[in-house]
Amino acid sequence: MTQDNTAMVLRGVEDGLRAAANKSSEAAGEDEAAGLSSDAGEVANDAGALPDLLLMELDLIKAVRQIEVDGNVSQKRVIELVRRASRVESEFAHRRGHVRGFKKGFEHARRHHHGYDDPAVHWRRSPQMHEFRNDIISRYRRLHGGHVREGLGQYYSTIEVQMEVQGSPTDAAFIISVPSAPDNPVINQCFQYGIDDAVPGWFGGPHIANAGDTNLQEPGQGLYQDELFIIEACGAYLKGLRIAYPTPTTTFSPAPTADILKALSGQELIWDRAGRIFPVETFNQFDDSCEIAKAVAEASTFYFNWIDKAIGGDKGQNTKLVDRFCRIPSVGRRGFRETSGGGLSHDLPRGYIWCIDKMFQASSDMGGNGLFNAELHTDESVVFPFQPIRLYGSGPPVLPTGMALYWQFVVHGTSLTPGRDLDRYEGQPRKRM
């Protein structure tokens, strides 16, 4: 059989197969595009277009010539050749389709960050954060011979912002006064104390930090001796407010007692949407938010600060601007009921490290070694006007002497500790070195 005759046989077989396939499809009445508009049907047909053939024409001609060499050319053998070629095409096309689909899906995930994060993480890691985090973990593994424990974690502490009162019983304002802001813009810090520490300058009198204030133990500015914490996100929610009135035992009639007296003396957290103790301007009457907290957040920025005590050497301090405080979701609201993942958080575009391991020297861009603080800064005074109110049997409206806002500030991220000598770390408090 000549090459032309072989080609005619193959064309005849192909025409017959096409006719049989069309007949079978019509008989079955299976039209996947049925019910679609003409445009949608065209798109559906295009989406199902066959992939490019893997076997070239020369490969098929070579296979036919091998049959011709045997001298036994028949339709049966040509059909068998077509079937074998189809199986090869189907196998490789299926495999190639999976590869292409995986690549496209992976590219889509990278563009949209879907499936790119740990399901247990309620914040979103940017590609830059992934790169930073993987680099730090790799360096830490090499430092400790590959024996490392890694886990998600968080540290929280309390930010207290005190506001003085200026004005008269008829018109007054809560004020954060910062006349020397360029020299000292810090209005409060957190992570500088731990559970059972005495907190100096606390509104309403002496205060001993407890688990409601922080989860750091002992002095609280350090971690485990060799622990490294990668800060990936942060959050803040408003815990409550305190307010102080002058001499509550003589200003009000009858004189308040017990917890009411403490609340009016600035010693108890208050949440007063009805305006019984706080002026009604303090809270938004239509949602669960505090207008003063939102005002302070809009005017403030927050920084991370590292202080290296460097015993026997040079001391060092590194301060990094992170973002505006109002960028953290829910700073004006109490609680974190907005999500089931533990509260709303602010995803940091880049990571920072908190580490006191002298063997792991961090660059100034990463953060630093030593004691860590989160600081709230404001570069200009904040004034919040309000109308003093009558309360608890007072005659005229009473002018408070001051008030304070309390946020729980949280840093989320990954904790790394050496995998060897676990007994050194289990059950030990996080102490300052």
C-alpha positions, 0 to 999 in steps of 0.5 A: 500500500502506498503512502497515498493509499494509507492516507486515504484509509486513515481519512476514511476511518476518521470520517467514519468515526466522526459520523458515528460520534455525531450520530451517538451524540444526537441519539443520546440527546446529551447537549451540555450547552442546552438551555444556554444563550447563543453567546453562553453556548459559544463560550461553553464550547470554546471552554471545552476545546480540545488540547493541542495534539502531542503526537505529530503527523510524522509520528503517525505516518511512522507507525503506519509504515511499520504496519506496511513493513509487516505486509498485513495492512487491514482496517482492523490494524489501522483502527487499532492504531487509531485507538492506541494513538487516542489512548496515548493522547488521552493519557498525556492530555489528561496529565497535561490538563492537571498540570496546567490547571494546577499552575493556573490555580496556584497563580490565582491563589498567589494573586488573591491570597486564597488558600495561601495561609494557614487555616488557623491564622485569622489574619492575612499574610502578604507575600512579603510577610511570607518571605520574611517569616520563612527567612527568619524561621530558616535562620533560627533553625540553622542557629539551633541545629534544626531542632525548633518548636514553632507555633502560633501565639499572641501577647497582649497588654493594656494601653491607658490614655489619661485625659484631663478636664478643662472648662466649667460645669456648663461647658467643658472638654476632655483633653490630651495636652501635649505641648512638648510633643516633638520632644515627648509624643508618647502618651502611653506604652504597653508590654513594659509590665507583667502580672503582679507588677505595680503599675506606676501612675495608674488612673484612680490610684495604685494598681497591680497588673493582673491577667486582665491587663496582660499575659506576660509574667514577672517583669514582662518585657522579655520572653523565654530566654531563647524564644523568638516571636515574629510579629505578623498582625496586631489588634486592639479593642476598648476594654472600658473607661474610668472617670473621676469626680471631686469628693464623691462622698460630699458632692452627692446626696446621698453619698455613694458607697461600695462599687459606685463610690469606686466608679465615681473615684476613677477606680472601676471600669465603666461602660455607660451608653445611657449617660448616667455617669459619663456625659452622653457625648461619650458614646454613640447612641446608635451603635456599640462605640465610644466617640472619645475612643474613636477621636483619640485613635484618629489623632494617634499613631502607634510605634514598636520600640526595642531597648537593648540594655546591653549589659557590659556593652553599648546600649541601643534603642530602636523605634519604628513607626507601624501605622495610625492607631485608627487603622486597627479595626474596632478600636472604638468598640468594646469586645471582639464579637465581630468575628469568630476568629478571635477578633479583628486584626490589622495585617502588618504589611511587613514583619517584626521580631521580638527576641532577647536571644543575643545569638540572634542579632536582628537588623534595625529594619526587623526590630531588635534584640532586648525589651519590647514596647508598643507605644501610642503617640500623638503629635498634637493635643486632642480636645473632646467637648462635652456637657457636664451632667447631674448624677446621683443626687447632685444639684447642679451639673458636676465637673469631673476631674479627669477620665481614662481610656483602656485598650487591650493591645495584642500582637499576633504571630509565630513563636519559635523556641529551641526543640532541645531541652524542653524542660527548660521552657515548660511551665516557666514564666516569660522573664526579663533577662 
